[in-house]
Each structure stands twice: as C-alpha cells, then as structure tokens.
Amino acid sequence: TITVTPSTASQLPGGKVTFSIAITAEAGAASVKLNDTEIKSYATETKADAFTYEYTVPAAATSGDLNFTVTDKQETPKTATTKSAFTVGTPGKETVIVDATITANTTWSASKFYLLKGNIYVQSPAELTIEPGTIILGDKVTKGALIISRGAKIHAKGTAAAPIIFTSSAPKGFRNYGDWGGVVILGNEANNQSVNQTIEGISAATGDNGKYGGTSTTDDSGELYYARIEFGGIALSTDNELNGLTLGSVGKESEIHHMQVSFSGDDSFEWFGGTVNSEYLVAYRGFDDDFDTDFGFTGNVQYGAIFRDPNFADKSGSNAFESDNDGSSTSNAPKTAPKFANVTW
C-alpha cells in the first residue's frame, strides 16, 4: 500500500511541494518512485515506512497527476500506486522546513505548514509567535520537537474557531503514538533539583539548551492556548521521556489553557517545578500518565477531562495522576504540592 499527502497540490514552476509518504510491503519494499524517477530505495528488509519528499516543480511542468509507486522484492514484483493531482500556476500552501535553532523573533503563519526536524530550540531572548490556525508537523524520522528555552517566549494564541495544531508528519491513517517529540516550555522559576536542571527527554544538553530552573518568582514564558498536540511524546528510556506537553519551572505569569493532548507516546501533561496555573485541559488516549507532577510543582489545574483507552498503557501502569517530590524520597524543597479541581477521569 502507499498513501500520499497532500492528495492535491498546486505550485509555480521552480517552487517546492513537500509530500508525506507512507508505504507497506509485506514482502519487503524495494523502491518508491515518483512517475519514473526513483525517490527512495531499500537495502534492508523494510515492511513499513513513512518519510517526506520535497518535490521541485520543473520549469516546463504542466498540470496533471503525480504518480507515486511502491514496488516490493518478490521474484515477480508487485506494486501499488497512488496519485496527487497537481496544478501548475497557483502556489499551494508551502511547507517550511525548520531544522535550525531559532535565535531571533519569528512568526509562523497559518498560510504555511511548518515541519520540525530534530530538536528545535527557541533560544533567549527570541520570541516565537504562532498565528491561530497554524499547523506544525513533527518529523517522524528525526523525532522533531519544539523546545522553548528559559528566557525565550512562545506566543501561541489559538482560538476556538482556529486552534493551533501540532501533529505528526506522517499521512493521515499512518500516525501513531510517539511519532515526534512534542512541545517543551522551560522557565526560570524554582524546582527542587537545580537552578540548571536538564529536562527529561533531552540527551546531551549543550549550553542552555534543555536547561530549566532559577530563582525568579515572576517567570513569563508566554502563552499557549486553544491548541492541540497529538501523536507526540517519546520514551527514550525509563524515566527519560518527552511528553505531549512538558513544562519545566514555568511561572504563573505564563498562560496555559484550553489545551488538548491526544495519543501521546508518554505522559499527556507533565510539570517539573514552577508555579504555572492551567485550566481546561483534555488528555485523550495517552499511553502513560495523564497529569504528572514532579520536582516541586505548586501550580493549580482546574477543569480537566481524561479519556483513556483500555488497550494502551505503559508498563508503569499509566495513571490519571502521578505525583513525586523528586522521585528519590527526599524532602527537597519546594515540595511538590499541586492543586487539581474539577477533573473527570
């Protein structure tokens, strides 16, 4: 089988269109072609794959179908083909590949898609603004993640009519738990570990990347609301995971509300220290815990709804709530003491 998104595309000659392609081949895939041009081959046994392909529109291109074909490795090869209806002349919705650290104020527009490749840090003092209705794709191959460093800010102010969506780059029907890394916001407030604590799920942190904590009592990491985060969350190893939404030492001057995390590969929401308040949170079919609090988090959470799937759970047990002071039975201060109200599980 082969599935390609988008199924219709439009672009000017010389422009680019990014296709998300997913294939299955029980006998092992041999190659994937666009028309007569091979765009990927397989040296090792691969029964399923999902990847992106950037197509540059030729100067002499004409409108018509772009045919994508997967061929297997049987003695008499079998193929499956699908198409994307392509029109030359009207520029389509561009996919912007984001694969470098963001160091200056940046705005992401609803008129484009944004594909995160690897860990994307927004470094202080940069501020990232995301317009209502914008769709951000986490690359499945590189496990893309968006990480707002302490001192930086996110301004992701969706609306009920135009929510901001963070989702997997895989085509619809092929998206799954843990396709990408999720969203991480880091602040300067207290936790009970260190003023330079490394957030879970970030391996080999360098410089200030992945660090959180401090002595501020007025941390403002920005706004994130009317947004949906789906198919994120990666368990790198036991107790070393990225979640759907991870908050480290984020202060109550920040705004987090009207959020839904769906199909997270680890926890849906996790707070490490800080005092940020949140309301109207939905955890939908997460793989591990729904609301997890650690390292001295003392914020308030009100109006939560948790929907679990009885067929999916982590070996740890997967609870509606998990709460630890520091995971080592110490009395380190500040002690974890969140308040939850009006939560339905």
N, C-alpha and C positions, 0 to 999 in steps of 0.2 A: 504494500500500500504506500501511497505517497500523498501528502497533504501540503498545500502551499498557501501561505497568507502574505499579502492580500490576494484575493481571487480576481480582483480588477485593479488596474493601476494605470496611472497617467503621468507622463513626464515629457519634458522637452529634450531634443537631441543634446547629448553631452551631459544631461542630468543623470542622477542615480536613483535607483529604487532598491530598497533592502527587502528581500524576501525571507520569511521564516519557513523552513522546510523540515518536515518530519517524515521519516520513512520506516517501514518494517519489511523484513525479508527473512522468513523462517529458514531458508537455505543459506543465509548469509548474503549480505549486499556486496555487489561488485563495483557498481558505479552509479552516479547520478548525473544526468545530462540535462542541459537547457538547450532545447532544439537538438542540434547535432554536436554541441560542444560539451565535453565532459567538465563538470564543475567540482566533482569530488569522487575519489576512488578509495577503495578499502582493501588494505593489505592483510589485515587480521579479521577474524570472524566477527561480524557485526550484524546482529539481528534487528536492532532498532537504533535510530539516531535522530537527533534534532540539531539543526545548525542554521546559521544565517548566511545569505549570499547577497553581495552587493552587485547589482546589475547596472552597468553603464550603458545608457541608450546610445546606439551608434548614430553617427552624423546623418546617414542615409536611411534611418529606420522608418518603417511605415507601420500603421496601426494593424493589429492582428493578435492572434493568440500566441503566448509564450508557452511552449510545451515542456514540462518537466517530467523526466522519466527515470525510474529506478530499475536497475537490472540486477538479478541475483546470480549466484555462482553455480547453478545446476548445469549438468552436462549439456542439456538443452535449456538455455537461459529463459527465464520468464521475466516479464516486465510489467510495470504498472505506470500509467501516465495520468497526469492531471494538467490543467492549464490555468493560466492567468490571462484574462482578457486585457490587452494592453492598447492604450490610445496614445498616439503621439500628438503633442501640441499644447495640451493643458497640463501645467505642472501639478503633480499629485502632492500628497502630504509627505513631506520629506522626513526621513529618519536620520536624526543627528546622532552619530556615534560619540559617546562620551567615554574616553579612555585615559584621561589625564586629570591630575589634581586641579581643583577649582580654587584659584587664588585671588580673583577679582570679582566684584559684584556681577552677578549673572542672572538673566531671566530666561526661563523656559516657557515657551508659548504653546497654547492649545492648538495652534496651526501646524505643529510638528510632533513627531514621535521622538523620544529620547531613549537610546539604547545604552545601558550601563555595562561596561566591560571591566571586570575586576573591581577591586575596592576603590570607589571614587570618594576622595576626601574633599570636603569644603573646608578650607583652612582659614583660620583667623587672619584678618578681620573681614573676610569675604562674607557676603550675604547672598543666598540663593533664593530667588523668587520664582514660584511656580504658579502659573495662571490657572484659574478654575477650568476644569475640563481637560487638563493636560494628561496624557497617558505616557507613563515612564515604564520601559521594558527592562527587566533584569536579564542579562545574557545568561543562558543556561550553561554554555560551555565554560565560561570564565567565572561563573557564580558571582555576577555583578552585585554590588551593594552600594548604597548611598550612606555616607557617614559624615554627619555634621560635627566638626571638631569643636572643642570648647573655645569660646571666644568668637566663633563664627555663628551665623544665624540662618534659619530656614524660615521663609515666609510662604507657606503652602496653604492658602486660604481658599479652599474649595467652597462650593455652595451646594444646597440640596439638589438644585437642578443641574449643576455642572460639577460633580465631585472630581477630585484628583484621583487617578488610578495608578497604582504601582502593581505591575503584574509580570508574569513570565514572558520571555521572548518566544517560547515555543508556540506553535499554532494552536488554535482552539481545538480541544479534543485530545491534545497531547501534553497539556500542562499537568504538573503533579507537585506533590509536596516537595519542598526544598529545591525547586528549580534554580533559585537565586538567593542572594544573601539577606534581603530585607532592608529596613531603614533603621539607622542608628543615630541618636542625638546625644551628644556629650556636653556636659556643663561644668561649672566651676564651684558647685556647692559641696558640702561635706558628704563623705561616706566614711565608714568605719575601717577602711583598709589603708588608704594612702591618698595624699594630695596628687599623686601621679600614678593612679591605678590604671592598668591596661584592661580595656573592656573585653569580656568573653567573646570568643569567636574571631579575634584579630591575632593572627600569628605573626611573630617577629615585628612588633610595632617599632617604628622608627621615628625619631624626633617627637613631636607632639601628636602624631597620628595614632589614633586609638586610645589616647590617654584621657582620663577624666578625674574630677575631684578638685578641691581647693577650699578656700576659706570664705568665699563670697556668701552673702545672705540675700542677694538680690539678682541672682543669675537669670538672665533672659536669653534663652536660646531661640526665641522666635515663636512661630505659630504653625500648627499642623492640625487642620480640621476639615471636616467634610471630605474625607479621603478614605480610600480602600487599599489595603496592602494584601496581596494574595499570592500564594504559591512560593513565598519566601521562607527563610528560616533554614539554617544548615547546622547539623550536629557534626562538627569537625572531630570531636572526641567527647568522652564522658565529661560533663560539666564544662565544656568549652564549645558553646554554641552561639550562633547568631539566631535571633528570634524574628518574628514578624516585625514587631516594633520594640527596639531596645532603647532604654533611657538611662543614662549614667550621670548621676549628680546634677540633674536638670532642676532648675529652681522654679518657684511658684509664680515668678513673673512671666514664665512661658505659658502658652495656651495650647492645650491638647484636649480636643473634644470632638464628638461626632466622628468616631473612627471605627472602621471595621477591619479586622484581620481575619482572613479566610485561608484555610488549607496551609497553615504554617507547618514547616517541617520540624519545628521545635516549639517553644512556647509562643503563644499568641502575643502577649504583652509581658515585658519584664522590666522592673525598675531596680536599679542599683544605686542606693543612696539618693540624696536630693529631696526636694520638698514639693515637686510639681503636683498640681491638682488636675484631675481629669474627670470628664463626665461623658455620658452617652457613648459607651464602648461596647462593641459587639465582637465576641470571639466565636468564630464559626468553623467547626470541624478541624480544630487544631490537632496536631499529632502528639504534643506533650501538654504541659500545663497551660491553663488559660490566663490566669493572673499570677505572676511570680514576683515576689518582693524580697530584696536582699540588701545587705551592706548598709543598713541604717536608713532605709527609705521611710519617710514620715509624712507623705502626702495623703490627700483624700481622693477617693474614687467613688463617684456616685452615678447611679443608673447604668448598670451593666447587664448584658444578656449573653449567656454562654450556651452554645449549641454543640453537642458532642456527637461523634459518630462511634457507635459501639464496636465497630470493626477496625478502628485505627487507634493505636496507643503506643507510647514509648515503653521500654522495659522498666522504666522507673515507676510506672503506674498511671501517669497522666491524670492530674488532679485539677479541679476547678481553681483551687488556691494552693500555692506552695509559698512558704514564708520562712526565711532563715535570717539569723542575725549576721553571721559571717560564714556559716557552714562548718565551723570548727568548734562550736560550743563555747566560744569565749564571750566575755561581757563587753566587748569593744563598743565604744560609744561613737556616734549616736546609735541607740538601739533601733532595730527595725520595728516600726510601730505605725503601719498604715491604718487608715480607717476606710472601710468599704460600707456603702449603704445602698439599699435598693438594687440588689443583684439577683437575677434569676438564672438558675443553672438548669 
